[in-house]
Amino acid sequence: MFTQKRQKTWAQRACEAVLTTGPVPQHVAIIMDGNRRFAAKKSLAKSEGHVKGFDKLAETLEWCLDLGISEVTVYAFSIENFKRSADEVACLMELSRQKFAKLLQERDLIHQHGVCVRIIGNISLLPKDLQELLAEAVCMSAHNKRAILNVCFAYTARDDMCMAMQELAVGVKEGDISESLFEKCLYTCHCRNVDLLIRTSGEVRLSDFLLWESSFSCLAFVKVLWPEFSIWHLYAAILHYQRNCSKIQIVRQSYLIERERLQREADFACVVEESNMEKPPNHSGADKSSHPTSFNMPAQKNIQSCVQQYAAEREQRTQAFLACLYRRREDYIKSLLPAHPLMGSKPALSVTLS
């Protein structure tokens, strides 16, 4: 996964020194687009274009580590990619097997770099042997803390959001559902906010990648095919981020303040609704001036304490739900581990390029 470290030129070292004096994105997401067009441009087989793309990923991860970028998320394989030709899908699956087998062979290097590998997506859609390799990679690197590599495999944002809603529908009472809880049910729940999202190839679209997570991200669309992506393109994207990050942070903070306000209002509405359900209706009609809501709600001096108590109970319920959800996901990954792990075995054979 990690290439042999290359010596930087004086110009690269100077540029890096300047960039690191400003805010450096801590989480960079990348849509690695253009492998097939690169192959066509160079008169290569599509499979060789994908090999070049994997090699570029390893190189880019080294650049990110050197710059102090501690989390990288890459769009490796979309659920929509299953619609490609059977030969190309088979080639991508085989290439993934080889690369993850090699990663397991280089476990000492992974630990040396302190990289935690996470897989984001519906991996049940993948071949069983590839699921096992992915599970091994996740479990092998789980305790590394220096940097995180999130690999989106068999992933789309819409599928992720649908899965999150299904979890909420069966595990949480209606009044407890919120934006905050929803995003904690996404595959990316343990990730930092995405600071910078880069897409190569010149396409200006997100292709169902991190739609929720990129709401307050700086977007950089680079007019270069992924295998031709260079360290200078990364520097330019970071400079673009530095020019815009303060404005993005202001908007993100405003959003969080508004979200907290809406949550308080929702807690208040739930307290009022529960109070109305608990109190018997008044049939006397004596107090004509009373507003239905104000008549049935608790005394004004107790409202704040009731809302605070409800919020604490809601938080307790949602934390129990999330603990169960995360434990179930962790157990699922562990259940995929093979009886005879690949770690320590010989590397897989190389893919045949047609």
N, C-alpha and C positions, 0 to 999 in steps of 0.2 A: 504493500500500500504506500509506503514512504520510500521515495527515491533516495539515492545517494546525494548527500548535500552538495549543492553547487556553490562555487565561489561567486559572490556578487561583484559586479563592476563598481568602480568608484562612484559612477553616476547613480546607480541603484542604491548604494549605501547612503549617498547624500540625500536622495529623494526620500528614502525611508526615515532618515533622521529628521527631516523637515515635517513629514506627515505625522510622526509619532509625538511631535510637540502639541498637536491638536487632538481633538476627540477621535479615537479610533473605534469603529463599530465593534461591539463585542459578539454580535451574532450576525453572520452573513449567510444568506440563502442564495443558492445558485440554480438556475434553470440551464442545464448544460445542453444547449440546443445547437445543432449543426453538424453532427457526426456524419450523417448520410450525405449531406451536401458537400462536406469536405471530401468524402470518398469519391463522389462523382467528379468533383473538381480535380482530384489527383488521379483519376482513372483507377481507383482501387475498388475492391469488393466492399460492400456495406459493412461486413463483419470487421474488416480491417479499420474502417472508420470508427467503429465502436471501440476497438482496441486502443486506438489513438486517443479517444475520449477518456477512457479509463486512465491511461498514462498521464493525461493532462490533469486529471483530478488529483492524482498523487502529488504532482508538482505544485498544484495550487494549494493543497493542504500545507505543504512546507512553507510556502510564502505567507499563508495566514498565521501559522505558528510563529514565524519570525516577526510578524507585525504585532503580535499580541492579541490577535483575534481568537477568542477562546471557544467559540462555537460556530460550526459550519453545518448547514443543512443543504443537501443536494437532492435534486429530483432525478433519481436513477431510473425509475421505471413506473410509468403511469398505468393505471388500469386500462386506459384507452389504448395503450400499446399492444394489448392482447389482440386488437383488431388488425394488426399488421400481418404480413404473410407468415405462414407457419414456419418457414425456414428462418426468417429473421428473428421471430420470437424464440425459436429453439437455439439460435446462435447467441442471443442475449442471455438466455438462461444458462447456457454452457459457459459463456464468458464470466457470468456472475459466480458460477460455481468455482471457476479457476481463481478468480480474484479473491474470493472469501477464503478459499482453501489456502492461498498464498498468505493472506492476512493471518490466518491461524498459525501457519508455519513461522511467521515473523512476530510471534507473540511477545518475544523479549524486546523487540524494537517498539512495539505498541506500548508496552509497559514503560519503556525508557522515555518515550515521548509523553506518557501519561494520558493517552487518548482513550476516552470512553466511547464505544460504538453503540449507537441505538438504531433500531429499525422502526420506521414509522410507516404504517400502512396495514392493509388487510393481507397478511402473509399466508392466510389459509388458502388463498387463490394460487399459490406457488407450488411447484413440485415438492414432494415430501423431502427428498434429499437436500434440496436447496433450503427448505425451512430449517432442517437440522443444522446446516452450516451457519445460517443466520443466527439461530439460537445459541450456537457455540460462541460465535463472535461477540454477541451481546453479553453472555454470562462470563466469558473470559476477561472482558475489559470493564466489567460493571463497576469496579472499585477505583478505576483511574479518575483523577480529578483535575488534571491540568487543562485538558481540552476535551471537547465533545464533537463527535462526528455523527450527525443524524442522516441516515440514508432513507429517503422516501422510496419505498419499493412496493409495488402493487398499491399505489396511493392515488387518490384524487381528493381534493378538498371537500367536494360534495359528498363523497362516500364517508369521509371522516365525520362531517357534520351530521349525516344521517345516523351513523353509528352512535354518536354522542346523544342524539335525541332519543334513540331507542333505549339507551341506558337510563336517561332521565325519566322516560315514560313509565318504566317498570319499577324504578327504584326510589323515586322522590315524589312527595306530595306536591300538588300543583302550586301551592303558595310559596314553596321553597325554590322554585325554578327561577334562575336569574342569568344574566349574561355572564357574570363571574363564575357561577357554577357550571354553566354550559362549556366555557372554555377550559375548565378544569377536567372536563370529560373527553376532550379532544386527544388524539394521539400525541399532540405536541404539548401536553399539559405540563411536562417537566422542563420545557425549553424556556430560555430567556425570550424577551421580546425581540422580534426580528428588526434589526437596525437598518440593514442594507440588503436589498434583493437585487441580484444581478441576473439579467438574461442575455445570453449571447445570440448571435446569428442575425441580429437586426429586427427580429419580430418584436412587436410592441403589444404583448398580451401576456397574461399570467398562466394560461393553459391549465386552469383548475389546480393551481399550486398555492398552498398557504393563503387562501383567499381571506380567511378570518384573521390570521396572524399578521398579514401584511397591511392591515388597515392603516397603521401609523408607521409605515416603513418608508425609507428613501428608496426609490426605484431607479435602477440604472440599466438602460437598454443599450447594449454594446453591439456595434456593427462589425462583428467578427465571428467566424465559425468557432465552435468550442475548441477543437484541437489546435486552433491558431491563437487562442487566448494567451496573452503574455502578462508578465509581471507589471508592465506599463499600463495595461488595461485595468489591472487591479488597482494600481496607484491612482489612476484617473477616477475610478469608481469611488474610492475612499475620499478623494478630494471633493467629488460631487456630494458625498454624504456630509463632509465637514462644512460645506457651504450652506447646507439645508437643515442640519440636525437640530439647531436651536429652535427653529420654527416648528419642526415636527414635535419636539419635546413639549413645547407650549401647548400645541393642539392635543397631544396625548394626555397631558396633565389635566387639561380642561375636561376631556372626556371622562377621566377617572373620577374627577370631582362630581360631574353630573351623574355618573353611574352610582356613586355612593348616595347622592341625594335621592335618586329614583328608588334605591333599595330601602332607604328609610321610609319613603312614602308607601312603598309596598308593605313593609312591616306594619306601619300604622293602619293601613287598610285591612290587613289580616286581623289585627287586634280588634278593630271595630266590628268586622264581620263575625268573629268568634263571640264577641260580647253580645251582639244582636241575637245570635243563635242560642246563647245560654239563658237570656232573660225572657220571661213570659211576656206576651203582648199585653198592652194596656187597653182594656175595653171600655173604660169609663168615659174617655173623651174629655176629661176635665181640663187637661192642659192643652188648649188649642194652639198656644203660641210656640210650643216646643217643636223644634225641627226633629224629624225622625232619627237622624243620626245622632245629634247631640243628646236626645232624650235617652237613647239606649246605651250610649258609650259610658265607660267608667267615669268617675268624677275627674274633673280636669287635673287635679293635683296628682292623680294616680296614673294618668295617661303615659307620661314619660317612663315611669318605672315599668309599666306593663309592656310598652314597646321594647324597652331594653331587655326585659326578661324573654319576650318572644324572640328577639334577635339572637340572644344567647342560646335559646333552645333550637332555633333554626340552624345556627352554626354547628351545634352539637350533632344534629341530625345529618347535616350535609357532610360533616367530617367523617362520621361513621359510614355513610354511603360511599364516599370517596376512598376511604381506607379499604373497604370491601372491593371496590372496583379495581384499584391498583393492585391489590393482592391477587385478584383473579387474573389480571393481565400478566403479572409476574409468574404466577403458577403455570399459565398457558405456555409462556416461553420456555420455562423449565421442563414442561412435559414434552417439548419437541426435541430435547437433547437426545442424541443417539445413544444406544447402549455402549458402543465403542467409539468414543470421540475421535475426531480426525487429528486433534492436537498431537504432534509428535510423529505422525505418519508421513509418508513421502508426498511431495507436491503432486497435484493433479496434472495430467498431460495437457499440453497446449491445445487450444481450439484450432481446428483445421480451417484455414481461410480459403474460400473458393473465389 
